[in-house]
Amino acid sequence: MKLTHIDDNGRAKMVDVGEKEDTQRIAVAGASIQMAAETLSMIKEGKMKKGDVLSVAQVAGIMGVKRTSELIPMCHNILISGVEMNFRIDEEKSMIHIEATVKTIGKTGVEMEALQGVSIAALTIYDMCKAIDKNMVIFNIRLIKKTGGKSGTYIRGGECIEG
């Protein structure tokens, strides 16, 4: 398999997507953050001094999606048509599971945007809670599903580790 971001001289390049067809493209990514039970309780009860943690993380995740091409060198600037950020609290494992669904109609996919969205959301949760819990762990950042484009549909196989 040939890497598309490497030129004939072995140097990095941005792939030319100009000849590709516009198609609807959707990517879903996930991440998890584990924390102390007390930290999770404070988030749920809205008692964090910095504010509503999940609301801020939701906005941060959306902002992260929109700025992906500014931070990942070979990513194209993509017109995003929609972003959904969802959070699921897992009290048994003292975790928050984050999921981003990103949509576009264009010539290249939005996998990196979805991955960045969940990463930024998780980092925002960490930032807002680090004063009381520096032992939080962000993990299992992964692509769950993608549709559209020449390569078609991808659905992650196997079980994902959630803690």
N, C-alpha and C positions, 0 to 999 in steps of 0.2 A: 504494500500500500504506500503510495506516494503522499508525503505531507504537502498540503496545499499552501501553507504559509512559509515555505522555504523555496527560494529561487534556485536556478541551476548552479549557482556559485555557493550554495549552502547558507545564504543570508536570508534574514527575515524579510517578508514582503506582505503587503495587504492583498488579499485575493481580489481579483476583478470579478464582480458579480453582475456586471452590466448586461451580459447576454442571458442571464437566467430569467425565468418567468416569474412574475409576481404571483404568489399563492398565499392563501391564508396559512399562517404559521402560529402554532401554540406550543408553549413549553411550560411544564410544571416542574418545580424544584422544591426540595424540602431540606430542612435543617432542624436540629434539636439543641436545646440548651438545658443543662441540668444544674440544679441549685439546691441550697438548703431548703428544707420544708418551710422554715420561718420566712425565708425570702419569697417563696411562692405564695404563701399566705398574705404577705404584705402587698404583693402585686395584685392578687385577687380582690383584696379588700380596699384597694386604692390608697394605701397608706405610705407609699414611697414619697419622700420629700420632693423629688424632682418632677412628680406629676403622674399622670396616667400612663404607665409603662407601655402597655400594649397599643394604645392609641398613637403614642409617639413612635413606637417601633413600626407600626403600620405605615405611617407617613414616611419615615426614614427608608423603609424597604421600597416604597414606590419611588422615592427620590433616587435611591441606589439603582433601580432598574433604568431610570431615565438617563443616568450619567455613566452607564457602563462603558461606552466608547471613549470617554475621557480618561478612564483608568486602566483599561485593558488594551494595550497598544494595537492589536490587529483586529479589534472589533469595529464593525461598521456603525456609523451613526444611523439608527433605525427609528422610523416613525412608529411609536408604540400606540396601538389602538385601544389597549385596555390592560389593567393590572388588578388582580385580586390578591390580597394578602390575608391569610387565615392563620389563626392561632388555636391550638388545642392544648388545654392544660391537662397534664397527666399527674394527678396528685399521688398516685401509688408510687411512681418513680421520681417524683419531685422534678418534673420536667415541663418544658413548653415546647411543643412541636410546631414548627413554622412551615407554611406552604405558600408558594407564590405561583400564580398562573398569569402568564404574560402572553399577549396576543398582538399580532401585527399582520398586515398584508404587505408582502414585500419579496425581495430577492434573496434574503438570507434569514436564518432562523433566530430565535430569541432565547436559546438555551443559556447563554452567558448572562443575559439580562435577568432571567429567572434565578439563576444561581447567585448572582450578585444581590438580588433583592432579598433572598433569605439570609444571606451572609450579613448584610447591613442591618437587617431587622434583629438578628441575633446579637450583633455587636452593640446595637443600641440598647437592648435589654441589659447586656452586661454593663454598659456605661452607666445606665440609670440605677443599677443595683450594686455596683462595685463597692460603694462605701460601707455596705453591710455584709457583703459576701464576695470576697475575692476568689473563692474556690469554685466559682461557676465554670462549667466546661461546655464549650460549643463543639458540636461534632455531627457527623453523619450528613454533611452537606452533599447533596446528590441530585442528579437529574432523575426525575420520576417518569416523565413522559414527554414526548415531543411529536408533533404532527406537522405535515406540510413539507414542501420542497421535494427535490429529486430523490433524497434518501428515504422518503416516506415516513411511516410511523415507527417510533421506538417506544417501547414500554419496558421499564426496568423489570428484569427477571429476578427471581429469588426473593428471599426475605431481606428486608432492611433492618439493620441494627437500630433499635430505639432505646437502648440503655441496658 
